[in-house]
Amino acid sequence: MHPVAADTAAAAAAVPDSLALTSVAPLPALPDSVRQAVQLLHKQLGPEAAALRPEVLERACVGYLALRHEGRIQQGGVLAVADMDLPSSEKRLWVLDLRQGQVLHRSHVAHGRGSGRLRARRFSNTIKSACTALGFYRTQDTYGGKHGLSRRLRGLDAGQNDNALRRYVVLHAADYVSRQHLQRYGQAGYSRGCPALPPDQYRAIIRSLPEGACLLLAGPGLESKWLDGAAAARQLAARGWQ
């Protein structure tokens, strides 16, 4: 048996992880203009975003706007957010068109084998930890690697995910996120820290996130200086979701 499949089978045979999600508090002192804009966006996104928790979307949008305000994100209007607190059996990655209020893609996504089994519980920026690292990322260039088309990711949160390039954390396809794997084991397998994607969706997802776009890997304990409501409000007032 392939090592990844063996790991998944062992995890499935173990005592099931709790499915009780970690509570996420609304951001404090967030300007009403931003909170209302995010609430409207969530409503526009419709049923495909029903499982995207409002508090997670709020964090993703505030960080996106603050990063745009600081010029750290060059590709406006598109935002990817993965709620890594959800189990890997669920489609927990969304790619959003902020201008049109549409879900472009929704898919499963793997977490690192060092982060947990069905649910990711441990997160690390450390090289060779095999853990997922939480925080905001800027999409970089693409290349053809052993997994085919892949897109590099630059971590934008110092001390939390800024080793991403050195750890080779990239968007790529993986058989352990395929429909067949999920049907057989009831969950995705594990990466070495990459947010690995289903083979039947990875190309479309990677191409929808061109260089300079924003990705948030959210989860318990997420902290980021980019959760800056004042900067988000200034960007929203000046340029909307652009």
N, C-alpha and C positions, 0 to 999 in steps of 0.2 A: 504494500500500500504506500502511496506517495506520502511523505512526511506531513504535509499540510493536511491531507485527508485523514491521516491517522490522528493528528492533533484534534481535528474537528470531531471525529468519531468519539474520541476519549472525552471531549468536553460535553458532547451530547449525552454520554452515559453517566456523567457526574451529576451531583445534585444541581437542579436547575438554578440559574441565577434569578434573583428577585427581579420582577418586572416593574417594580415601583420606581418611578422616575424621581430624580432629585429635583426638589422644588427650585424654581428660578424666580427671584424677586424682581419686580419692575425696577428699572434704573432710577435712582433717586435724583430729584431736582432736574428731571428732563423737561425741557420747555414744551408747553402744550402743543406748539406748532409741529414739533417732531413727533410727539406721541400720537397726535391725531392723524398725521400723514401716514404713519406706520399702520395704524388701525384701518385706515381707508385702503391702503395697499393690501393688507391681509384679506380684507373683504373682496377686493377685486380679483385676487389670485384664485378664489373659488375652491371647489372641492379638492383639487389636487394638492392644495396647501393646508387641508384641514388638520393634518397631523403635525404640521409645523407650528410649534408652540408660539403664541404671540410674544412671550418674553424673550425667546431665542431670536425670533425675527427682529424684534426691537433692537437687540444687541448687534445683530448683523447689520442692520440699516444705519444705526448710529455710528458704528465703526467705519462702514463704507463712506458715509458722508464726511466724517472727520478726516479720513485718509484722502478723500478727494480734495477737501479744503486745504490740506497740507501738500498736495501734489504728489502723494506717494502712490496713488492709483491713477493711471492715465486712461483706462478704458471705462468710460462712464456708461451708466444705464444697465449694466449687467452685474449680478451678484450671485455667488454660489454660497450656500450655507449647508453644513452637515451637522445635525444634532447627534453627536457621538454618545449621548446619554441613552438614546434609543437602542434597543437590541439590534444586532446585525441581521436578524431575520426580517427586519422591516426596511422599507425604502426610506432612508433617512438623509438623503442628499437631494437638495433642490437647486436648480439653476433658474434664476428669476430674471425676467425682463422688467425692469423697474419702470420704464417709461410707459409700457403698454399694460402693466399690471397682469402679466401672464407667467405661468410656469412653463419654461422652455423644456426642462428635463426633470424627471424625478427617478432616482435609482437607488439600488443598494450600494453600499460602500463599506469596504473592510477597515478594521482597525488593526493596530499592531499586536502581534502575539504577546508582547510584554504588557499589554494594557488590560487584558482580561479575556474572558471566554465569550459568552453570549453578549455581555455588555462590557464596554470599556470602563474600567474603574481606576486605572493608574495611567498617568500621563507624564511624559518625560521629554526633555530636549537633549538628553545625553546621547552621545554617539555610542552605537552598539547596544542601546537599551531595548531596541525592537518595540518601542512604545510609540503610540500616537502622541503628537505634541499639539496642545490646544493653541488657539490664537488666530490672528489675521495673517493671511498670506497674499502675496502678489504673484500672479502667474507670470512665468518667464517663457523662454523659447521652447520650441519642440525639438525632438530628435528621434531617431529610430533606434531603439534599444532592443534588448532581448525579449521585451514584452510588446514590441511593435511601437507604434506612435506613442510618445510619452511627452508630458509637459513638466518642465522643472517648476519648482515652487520656492519662493523666497519668503522666509518667515519675517514678519514685521514687528514682533513683540520680543524685545530684548530679554534674554534669559529664559524665555518660555518656548520659543520656536525658531530662534534665529540661527540654529545649527542646521536648518532644513537643507540648504545646499550642500553642506559638508556631509550630511547623512544620506544624501541622494533621495530625499523625500520628493516623490514625483506623482503626478497623475498617470496611471497606466492601467492596462487591462490585466485581469487575472482569472484563470479558470476557477479559482475558489470563490469567485463572486458570480459564477454563471448560474443560470436557471437550474441546470442539472444538479449542480452542487447543492443549491438551496433546497431543491426538492428532496434530495437524498439525505441531507444532514439537518435540515430545518434552520440553518443559519449559514452565514458566510464563513469562510476560513480566514486565516490571519496573514497579514503582511509583515514586513520588517519595520513598519511605521508609516508606510505610504497609504494614502486614501485610495486604495485600488478599486477599480471599476468593473462592471460587467462587460464581457467581451462583445456583446451585441449592442452596447450603448457608448462605449468609451470614446470612439472616434467623434461622434456627434457632440458629446459633452466637452471633450478637449477643444474642439473647434468652436464651440459656443463661448469659450473662455479664452479669448485671444490674449496675447502678451499685454500685461498691464492691468488685468482684471483682478477683482477681489474675491477671495475665498475665506470663509470663516469655518474653522473646525471648533464647534462649541461643545462644552461638556462641563461636568462638575468642577468647580474651582477656577473657572475661566476668569482671568484678570487681564486687563489691557488698558494702556494709557489712551488708546483710541476710542474708548467708551466715553467720549467727551461730548456731552449734550450741547454745550454752548457752541463749539465748533460745528457740530452737526446742524444746529439751527441756522448759523450764518451761511453755511453751504446751501442748505435747502432754500433759504430766502433768496439767495443770489442766483442759483442755477437749477433749483428743483432737483430731480433725480439724475440730471445730466452728469 
